[in-house]
Amino acid sequence: MKRLTSAVKSSVNPTNLQLWAIETLKTNSYLTSIPTGNIPADIKLLQKQGFQLQPSILATETNCVFLVCWRMYKIFNMSCDGFFGICIGPRTFKPVDDSRYYTNWMPGIYFWYDRTMM
């Protein structure tokens, strides 16, 4: 998570990311996957650094786009997945309280990770 946060802050334009998310929300209003070809160029560059960010719309009522990463962890000789990423909405967006922990980067843009796995 810290590695992703650092990489995003140093290489992603938050204004362009937010504009992309807002446009994406206008054309996708349900829980859905977004084709990887439709993500911003600076996010694609993060993929070359090893971050497999899969974009998806969470739901209409949350009004945000999630860029989801996952990582497999070994705990007590068992494997489990951990999920983390970026959540983007309009500047007024604030995430709902759920099983994720959120850290605000810019108004409407949050880094998150799943509390149950990390």
C-alpha positions in Angstrom: 0.0 0.0 0.0 2.8 2.4 0.9 4.6 1.7 -2.3 1.4 2.3 -4.4 0.7 5.6 -2.5 4.3 6.8 -3.2 4.2 5.8 -6.9 0.8 7.5 -7.4 1.7 10.7 -5.7 4.9 11.0 -7.7 3.6 10.1 -11.2 -0.2 10.6 -11.4 -1.9 13.9 -12.2 -4.8 14.0 -9.6 -6.8 16.5 -11.7 -6.7 14.3 -14.8 -7.5 11.2 -12.7 -10.5 12.8 -11.2 -11.8 14.2 -14.6 -11.5 10.7 -16.0 -13.4 9.2 -13.1 -16.2 11.7 -13.4 -16.5 11.1 -17.2 -16.5 7.3 -16.5 -19.3 7.7 -14.0 -21.4 9.5 -16.5 -21.3 6.6 -18.9 -21.3 3.7 -16.4 -23.9 3.8 -13.7 -23.9 0.3 -12.3 -21.5 -2.1 -10.6 -19.3 -2.9 -13.6 -15.7 -3.5 -14.8 -14.1 -0.9 -17.0 -11.9 -2.1 -19.8 -8.2 -1.7 -19.0 -7.7 0.1 -22.3 -9.9 2.9 -21.0 -7.8 3.9 -18.0 -5.6 7.0 -18.0 -2.0 6.8 -19.4 -0.3 7.5 -16.0 -2.3 4.7 -14.4 -1.1 2.4 -17.2 2.5 3.4 -16.4 1.9 2.2 -12.8 1.0 -1.2 -14.2 4.5 -1.3 -15.8 5.8 -0.8 -12.2 4.0 -3.9 -11.1 0.7 -2.5 -9.8 -2.1 -4.4 -11.5 -4.9 -1.8 -11.1 -8.2 -3.0 -12.3 -10.8 -0.3 -12.6 -14.4 -0.8 -11.6 -17.5 1.2 -10.7 -18.5 0.3 -7.1 -22.2 1.3 -7.4 -24.3 4.3 -8.3 -25.1 5.4 -4.8 -21.4 5.7 -3.9 -20.6 7.7 -7.0 -17.0 6.6 -7.3 -14.5 4.6 -9.4 -12.3 2.1 -7.6 -8.9 1.1 -9.0 -8.3 -2.2 -7.3 -5.0 -4.0 -6.7 -4.6 -7.3 -5.0 -1.7 -9.1 -3.5 -1.3 -12.6 -2.1 0.0 -13.0 1.4 1.3 -16.0 3.2 0.1 -16.1 6.8 0.8 -19.2 9.0 1.5 -21.3 5.9 -1.8 -20.2 4.3 -2.3 -18.0 1.4 -4.9 -15.2 1.4 -5.6 -12.2 -0.9 -5.3 -8.6 0.2 -7.0 -5.8 -1.7 -6.1 -2.1 -1.9 -6.1 0.8 -4.3 -7.5 4.2 -5.2 -11.0 5.4 -4.9 -11.9 8.4 -7.1 -15.1 10.5 -7.2 -16.0 14.2 -7.6 -14.3 16.7 -5.2 -17.3 16.4 -2.8 -17.1 12.6 -2.7 -16.5 11.0 0.7 -16.4 7.2 1.0 -18.9 5.2 3.0 -17.7 3.5 6.2 -17.3 -0.1 5.4 -14.6 -2.8 5.7 -12.0 -0.6 4.0 -9.7 1.9 5.6 -9.4 5.2 3.6 -6.6 7.8 3.5 -7.5 11.1 1.8 -5.0 12.3 -0.9 -7.0 15.1 -2.5 -10.6 16.2 -2.2 -12.6 13.2 -3.7 -9.5 10.9 -4.1 -8.7 8.3 -1.5 -6.2 5.5 -1.1 -7.8 2.5 0.6 -7.1 -1.0 1.8 -9.3 -3.8 3.0 -9.1 -3.9 6.8 -10.0 -7.6 6.9 -6.9 -8.7 5.0 -4.1 -6.3 5.7 
